[in-house]
Amino acid sequence: MNEPLRVACIGMGWWSDVLADAMQRSKKLKIAASYTRSEDKRRAFAAKYGCTAAPSYEAILQDRSIEAIRFSALLRANRSSPSTCSTVSR
C-alpha cells in the first residue's frame, strides 16, 4: 500500500474542519502541517488533527516533506495581501 500524501492545510474556519475530516477518512491523505494567521486557531487545528502548527505559510512552502497544499480561505478577507497564492514546483 502506498503512503498517504502529506498535505499542509492553510486557512482555518468552519469549512477547514469539514475538509480535514474528509481527508482523514480517505486514508490517502495525511495532514502534516497547518497554518492560519490566528495562533489560537492554528494550535487548536494542529492539536485536533495531530499535525505541526507552522509559524508561517512560507515555512510550509519551504518544507520539503509537504507534497500538497489544501488552501481554504475567504478570498475577500485576503485582499490586503498581494501574494495570497504561490506556486510550488519540486
C-alpha positions as CSV (number, residue, x, y, z in Angstrom):
1,M,0.0,0.0,0.0
2,N,1.3,3.5,-0.8
3,E,2.0,6.0,1.9
4,P,-0.6,8.8,2.2
5,L,0.1,12.1,0.5
6,R,1.5,14.6,3.0
7,V,-0.8,17.7,2.9
8,A,-0.5,21.1,4.6
9,C,-3.7,22.9,5.4
10,I,-3.8,26.7,5.1
11,G,-6.7,28.7,6.3
12,M,-8.8,27.7,9.3
13,G,-12.5,28.2,9.6
14,W,-15.7,26.1,9.7
15,W,-15.0,24.6,6.3
16,S,-11.5,23.6,7.1
17,D,-12.7,21.1,9.6
18,V,-15.1,19.6,7.2
19,L,-12.3,19.2,4.6
20,A,-9.9,17.9,7.2
21,D,-12.4,15.3,8.4
22,A,-12.9,14.1,4.9
23,M,-9.1,13.9,4.3
24,Q,-8.7,11.7,7.3
25,R,-11.5,9.4,6.3
26,S,-9.9,8.9,2.9
27,K,-6.7,7.3,4.4
28,K,-5.0,8.6,1.2
29,L,-4.1,12.0,2.7
30,K,-2.1,12.8,5.9
31,I,-2.5,16.3,7.4
32,A,1.2,17.1,8.1
33,A,1.1,20.8,8.8
34,S,-1.3,23.7,9.2
35,Y,-1.2,27.5,9.1
36,T,-3.6,30.4,9.7
37,R,-2.9,33.9,10.9
38,S,-4.7,33.3,14.2
39,E,-2.3,31.5,16.5
40,D,-5.1,30.1,18.7
41,K,-6.9,28.6,15.6
42,R,-3.6,27.3,14.3
43,R,-2.7,25.5,17.6
44,A,-6.3,24.1,18.0
45,F,-6.4,22.7,14.5
46,A,-2.9,21.2,14.9
47,A,-3.9,19.6,18.2
48,K,-7.2,18.2,16.8
49,Y,-5.6,16.7,13.7
50,G,-2.2,15.7,15.0
51,C,-0.1,17.9,12.7
52,T,2.5,20.6,13.0
53,A,1.4,24.2,13.6
54,A,3.6,26.0,11.1
55,P,4.8,29.5,12.1
56,S,4.1,30.9,8.6
57,Y,2.8,29.9,5.1
58,E,6.4,30.5,3.9
59,A,7.6,27.8,6.3
60,I,5.1,25.4,4.7
61,L,6.3,26.3,1.2
62,Q,9.9,25.6,2.3
63,D,9.1,22.2,4.0
64,R,10.3,19.6,1.5
65,S,8.2,16.9,3.2
66,I,4.9,18.6,2.2
67,E,3.6,17.2,-1.1
68,A,0.3,19.2,-1.5
69,I,-1.4,22.2,0.0
70,R,-5.1,22.4,0.8
71,F,-6.0,26.1,0.8
72,S,-9.3,27.3,2.3
73,A,-9.8,30.9,3.0
74,L,-12.3,33.6,2.3
75,L,-10.6,35.4,-0.5
76,R,-12.2,38.8,0.1
77,A,-10.6,38.7,3.6
78,N,-7.2,38.4,2.0
79,R,-7.3,41.4,-0.4
80,S,-4.8,43.3,1.7
81,S,-2.2,40.6,0.9
82,P,-0.9,40.9,-2.7
83,S,0.6,37.4,-2.6
84,T,-2.0,35.1,-1.2
85,C,-1.2,32.3,-3.7
86,S,2.1,30.8,-4.6
87,T,3.1,28.0,-6.9
88,V,5.4,25.3,-5.7
89,S,7.3,23.1,-8.0
90,R,9.6,20.3,-6.8
